[in-house]
């Protein structure tokens, strides 16, 4: 089955390049990439064109004008531009391990969305990782990462687990299987049924909000956070604000209270 990978990005061409080399090195190769670009300058477009030639990946670049944080809107456009039944959502700062797509596809099941995991790296390692490190797989080696400055226990444990122990960790984990923008997958028909992402949402929780509506729609969630792994590159987040966070929390509370699943501010607008 062919699948679609939707990668969100904004003015991080160096990070996006590393991510795309991760997809060029996947064990499962029947996929397309839709880059949902929230208004990057021309450097991103130029880098994508270069990487299309170098990697041979099937990449479609969707862009809209930079008018502030409008990630939900470009994600909704990306959803409608996909050519497959199954969608994986991730970010342009998250490099997938070689088995990333294979594991998502292995666990794809009607009536579910999948919740993957990430291993956050310090800035020193984020800058250090090269194309060769990604293609060789050493970028996912716990010993190499630890020697390069990664000290946190959780990401090192995830990367050390392997599939067998990762399955056990996922079974016993107390962490909820939420919809994570950096690593989740769902059937296209289900995400269209809830009308995609709510375009009123700013930074902070827009992925959790759509996950809550998918649950209200009747989907169950499955935890694969210790098996489907991406390494998360560090960077600043100048678009964070308390005002936006509070607004997002209010919208999410409304969804929980009403048990609604379809937003009026998504792929199709004004569905009153």
C-alpha positions as CSV (number, residue, x, y, z in Angstrom):
1,X,0.0,0.0,0.0
2,X,1.3,3.4,-0.9
3,X,1.2,6.0,2.0
4,X,1.6,9.8,2.3
5,X,4.0,11.5,4.6
6,X,2.9,15.1,5.5
7,X,5.9,17.1,6.8
8,X,5.3,20.6,8.2
9,X,8.1,23.2,7.9
10,X,8.9,26.9,8.3
11,X,12.3,28.4,7.5
12,X,14.5,25.5,8.6
13,X,16.0,24.2,5.3
14,X,19.1,22.7,7.0
15,X,16.9,20.7,9.4
16,X,14.5,19.7,6.6
17,X,17.4,18.4,4.5
18,X,18.4,16.0,7.3
19,X,14.8,14.9,7.6
20,X,14.5,14.1,3.9
21,X,17.7,12.0,4.0
22,X,16.0,10.0,6.7
23,X,13.1,9.3,4.3
24,X,15.5,8.4,1.5
25,X,16.9,5.7,3.8
26,X,13.6,4.0,4.7
27,X,13.2,0.2,4.6
28,X,9.7,0.8,3.1
29,X,9.8,2.8,-0.1
30,X,6.2,3.0,-1.4
31,X,5.4,6.5,-0.3
32,X,5.0,10.1,-1.3
33,X,6.0,13.2,0.7
34,X,3.9,16.4,0.9
35,X,5.8,19.3,2.4
36,X,3.3,21.7,4.2
37,X,5.3,24.9,4.2
38,X,3.8,27.7,6.4
39,X,5.4,30.6,4.4
40,X,9.1,29.9,4.3
41,X,11.4,32.0,2.2
42,X,13.0,30.8,-1.1
43,X,15.8,28.9,0.6
44,X,13.4,26.1,1.4
45,X,12.1,25.8,-2.1
46,X,15.6,25.8,-3.5
47,X,16.7,23.1,-1.0
48,X,13.7,20.9,-1.8
49,X,14.4,21.1,-5.6
50,X,18.0,20.0,-5.0
51,X,17.0,17.1,-2.7
52,X,14.4,15.9,-5.2
53,X,17.2,15.3,-7.6
54,X,19.7,13.9,-5.0
55,X,17.3,11.5,-3.2
56,X,14.9,10.5,-6.0
57,X,12.0,11.0,-3.5
58,X,8.5,11.8,-4.7
59,X,8.1,15.2,-3.1
60,X,5.3,17.8,-3.5
61,X,5.9,21.2,-2.0
62,X,2.8,23.1,-0.8
63,X,3.4,26.8,0.2
64,X,1.3,29.7,1.3
65,X,2.3,33.3,2.1
66,X,3.8,34.0,5.5
67,X,1.0,35.7,7.5
68,X,2.0,34.5,10.9
69,X,1.5,31.0,12.3
70,X,-1.0,29.3,10.0
71,X,0.2,25.7,10.3
72,X,-3.4,24.2,10.5
73,X,-4.3,25.8,7.2
74,X,-1.4,24.5,5.3
75,X,-1.8,21.0,6.8
76,X,-5.4,21.0,5.6
77,X,-4.3,21.9,2.1
78,X,-1.7,19.1,2.3
79,X,-4.3,16.5,3.3
80,X,-6.4,17.3,0.2
81,X,-3.3,17.1,-2.0
82,X,-2.4,13.5,-0.9
83,X,-2.9,10.7,-3.4
84,X,-3.2,7.8,-0.9
85,X,-5.6,6.4,1.7
86,X,-3.2,6.5,4.7
87,X,-1.4,9.6,6.1
88,X,1.5,10.0,8.4
89,X,2.0,13.4,10.0
90,X,5.4,14.7,11.1
91,X,7.6,17.8,11.3
92,X,10.5,19.2,9.4
93,X,12.7,18.8,12.4
94,X,12.1,15.1,13.0
95,X,14.5,12.6,11.4
96,X,12.8,9.1,11.0
97,X,14.6,5.9,11.9
98,X,15.0,3.5,9.0
99,X,12.0,1.4,10.1
100,X,9.7,4.3,10.8
101,X,7.3,3.9,7.8
102,X,7.4,0.1,8.0
103,X,6.2,0.2,11.6
104,X,3.5,2.7,11.0
105,X,2.2,0.6,8.1
106,X,2.5,-2.6,10.1
107,X,0.1,-1.3,12.8
108,X,-2.3,0.7,10.6
109,X,-5.8,-0.5,11.3
110,X,-9.3,0.7,10.5
111,X,-10.9,2.5,13.5
112,X,-7.5,3.6,14.9
113,X,-5.0,6.4,14.8
114,X,-1.4,5.7,15.8
115,X,0.7,7.6,18.3
116,X,4.5,7.5,17.7
117,X,7.4,8.9,19.8
118,X,10.4,11.1,19.5
119,X,13.8,11.5,21.1
120,X,14.7,15.1,21.6
121,X,18.3,16.0,20.9
122,X,20.4,19.0,22.3
123,X,21.4,21.7,19.9
124,X,25.0,20.5,19.7
125,X,23.9,17.1,18.4
126,X,21.3,18.6,16.2
127,X,23.9,20.6,14.3
128,X,26.5,17.7,14.3
129,X,24.3,15.1,12.6
130,X,25.2,14.7,8.9
131,X,23.8,13.0,5.9
132,X,26.3,10.2,6.3
133,X,25.3,9.7,10.0
134,X,21.7,9.4,8.9
135,X,22.2,7.0,6.0
136,X,24.6,4.8,8.0
137,X,22.2,4.7,10.9
138,X,24.7,5.9,13.5
139,X,22.6,8.9,14.2
140,X,20.2,6.5,16.0
141,X,22.9,4.7,17.9
142,X,22.5,5.3,21.7
143,X,26.2,5.1,22.3
144,X,27.1,7.6,19.6
145,X,24.4,10.0,20.7
146,X,25.5,9.7,24.4
147,X,29.1,10.5,23.4
148,X,27.9,13.5,21.5
149,X,26.0,15.0,24.4
150,X,22.7,13.3,24.8
151,X,22.2,12.6,28.5
152,X,18.5,12.2,29.0
153,X,17.5,8.6,29.9
154,X,14.1,8.4,28.1
155,X,15.3,8.9,24.5
156,X,18.3,6.6,25.1
157,X,16.0,3.9,26.4
158,X,13.7,4.2,23.5
159,X,16.5,3.9,21.0
160,X,18.0,0.9,22.8
161,X,14.8,-1.0,23.1
162,X,14.5,-2.6,19.7
163,X,11.1,-3.8,18.4
164,X,10.5,-6.6,20.9
165,X,11.2,-4.6,24.1
166,X,9.6,-1.5,22.5
167,X,6.4,-3.5,22.2
168,X,6.5,-4.3,25.9
169,X,7.2,-0.7,26.8
170,X,4.3,0.5,24.7
171,X,2.0,-2.0,26.4
172,X,2.9,-1.0,29.9
173,X,3.5,2.7,29.4
174,X,1.2,5.1,31.4
175,X,1.6,7.8,28.7
176,X,-1.6,8.3,26.8
177,X,-1.7,7.6,23.0
178,X,-2.3,11.1,21.9
179,X,-2.2,12.5,18.3
180,X,1.2,14.0,18.1
181,X,2.1,16.4,15.2
182,X,5.6,15.1,15.0
183,X,4.7,11.4,14.7
184,X,1.1,10.1,14.2
185,X,-0.8,8.4,11.4
186,X,-4.4,8.0,10.5
187,X,-6.7,7.0,7.6
188,X,-7.4,9.9,5.3
189,X,-11.1,9.2,5.3
190,X,-11.2,9.7,9.1
191,X,-9.3,13.0,9.1
192,X,-11.6,14.3,6.4
193,X,-14.6,13.1,8.4
194,X,-13.6,15.5,11.3
195,X,-12.9,18.2,8.7
196,X,-9.2,18.3,9.3
197,X,-7.3,20.7,11.6
198,X,-9.1,23.6,13.3
199,X,-7.6,26.7,11.7
200,X,-8.4,28.9,14.7
201,X,-5.6,27.0,16.6
202,X,-2.3,28.7,17.1
203,X,1.0,27.1,18.3
204,X,0.5,24.6,21.1
205,X,-1.9,21.7,21.1
206,X,-3.4,21.8,17.6
207,X,-2.4,18.2,17.2
208,X,-4.0,17.2,20.5
209,X,-7.2,19.0,19.5
210,X,-7.6,17.0,16.3
211,X,-6.8,13.8,18.2
212,X,-9.6,14.6,20.7
213,X,-12.0,15.1,17.9
214,X,-10.9,11.9,16.2
215,X,-11.7,10.1,19.5
216,X,-15.1,11.8,19.7
217,X,-15.7,10.5,16.2
218,X,-15.2,7.0,17.5
219,X,-11.5,6.2,16.7
220,X,-9.3,4.4,19.2
221,X,-5.7,5.2,19.6
222,X,-2.7,2.9,19.6
223,X,0.6,3.5,21.3
224,X,3.7,2.9,19.2
225,X,6.0,5.6,20.8
226,X,8.7,3.1,21.7
227,X,8.7,1.5,18.2
228,X,8.1,4.2,15.6
229,X,10.9,6.6,16.5
230,X,12.1,10.0,15.2
231,X,14.9,12.1,16.5
232,X,13.8,15.6,17.2
233,X,16.3,18.4,16.3
234,X,16.5,21.3,18.6
235,X,15.6,24.9,17.6
236,X,14.1,28.1,19.0
237,X,10.3,28.7,19.1
238,X,9.7,32.4,18.9
239,X,6.1,31.9,18.0
240,X,5.1,30.7,21.5
241,X,2.9,32.9,23.6
242,X,0.7,32.6,26.7
243,X,-2.2,34.3,25.0
244,X,-2.2,31.7,22.1
245,X,-1.8,28.8,24.5
246,X,-4.8,30.0,26.6
247,X,-6.9,30.4,23.5
248,X,-6.0,26.9,22.4
249,X,-6.8,25.4,25.8
250,X,-10.2,27.1,25.6
251,X,-11.0,25.6,22.2
252,X,-9.9,22.1,23.4
253,X,-12.1,22.4,26.5
254,X,-15.0,23.2,24.3
255,X,-14.4,20.1,22.2
256,X,-14.3,17.9,25.3
257,X,-17.4,19.4,26.8
258,X,-19.5,19.2,23.6
259,X,-18.0,15.9,22.5
260,X,-18.0,17.4,19.0
261,X,-15.9,15.8,16.3
262,X,-16.3,18.1,13.3
263,X,-14.9,21.6,13.3
264,X,-16.5,24.4,11.3
265,X,-13.1,26.0,10.7
266,X,-11.3,23.2,8.9
267,X,-10.9,21.9,5.4
268,X,-14.4,23.1,4.6
269,X,-15.5,26.4,6.2
270,X,-18.7,27.6,7.8
271,X,-20.5,24.3,8.2
272,X,-23.3,25.7,10.4
